[in-house]
């Protein structure tokens, strides 16, 4: 968030049901109440905190990427494997990692029609 100096306080009234939903949403995202509300004010819906298997998946993809890189090194040394194809595989793997991270970690942009 750009403006670090926050001098205005806001009090919000909620009924029990609304407050429970609010707290559940905050907990799911692993954020503070303030951070969650600031995301919403800026037309962003925070993503739920990823499960442990997400990080395990990323770790496995990175291991695969390292293996591909090692194969490329051997291929370059021996000249027996198409380096271009392996480089393309490595680039594709890195792109997939970015896509997974974006899908799971980044907040969702909300179009409010006023911009």
N, C-alpha and C positions, 0 to 999 in steps of 0.2 A: 504494500500500500504506500502511495507516494508521500502523503502528508503525515509525518511522524508526530507532529505537535497536535494533540487532541485535547482541547480544552472544554468541549461541550459534553455534558452527560445527558442521557436520555433514559427515562423510566417508562417501561412498557407494562401494561396490565394484560394478563392472560388468565383464562379460566384453567381449571385443573387439567382438562383434556389437552388444551393448546400447549400448556407448559410441559406436560408429559411428552407430547410429540416433539416439541422444541428440544428438550433435553436428550431424547432418543436420537434425534438428528445430529446434535452436537457430539454425542458420544460415538455414534457410528463413524463420524469423520475424524475423530481424535483431535478436535480443535477446542479452543476456548470459546465461550459464548460470544465474546466480543469479536473474535476472528471470524466466527461463523456468520454473525450478522453483517460484518463489514464485507464479506464475500457477497452476500445476498444484495446488499445495497449497491454494489458495483456490478450487478447483473451477472453474477457467477454462482452456480450451484456447486458447492463443494462435493467432491466424490467421497464415497465411504472409504475408510482406511482399508488398504488392500490386506488380504489374508496372507498368512505366512507362505502359502504355496506360490503366491505371485513372486516373492523374492527367490524362492527355490527355483522357479521357472527361469527367471532372469539369470540366476547363477549357472544353470545348466546351459542356457543359450550362450553365455560367455565362454564356458568350457568348450562348447562346440566351435565357437568362433576362434578360440586359441588353437584348437586342433586343426582347423582349416588353415590358419596362418602357418602352423608348423609344416603342414603338408606342402604349402606354397614354397616354403624355404627349401625343403627337400627337392621339390620339383624344379626350382630354379637351379639348384646345385647339379641335379642329374639330368635335367632337360627332358624327363620322361612324362611329365604331366602338363596339360594345358594351363599355363599360369593365368591367362585371361579369364577362363571359366571359374577357376578357384577364387580369383579376385572378385568376380561378380557374385559368387556365393557368399563371400565374406561381407561384401557391401549389402547384399540382401538380408543377411542375418542381422547386421547392425541396424538396418531399417526396421526390421521386425521388432527388435528390442525397443526402438524408439516408439513404434506404434503401440506396443503393449504398455509401455510407461504412460504414454499420452492417454490411452483409453482408460487406464486404471487410476492414475494419479492426478491428472490435471482437472481443474474444475470445468464444468460445462457452461459455455457462454449462453446467456439468455437474451434473446432479442426482445426489447420492450416496446419497439415501435416508435419511441420518442427520439431516437438518435438519427 
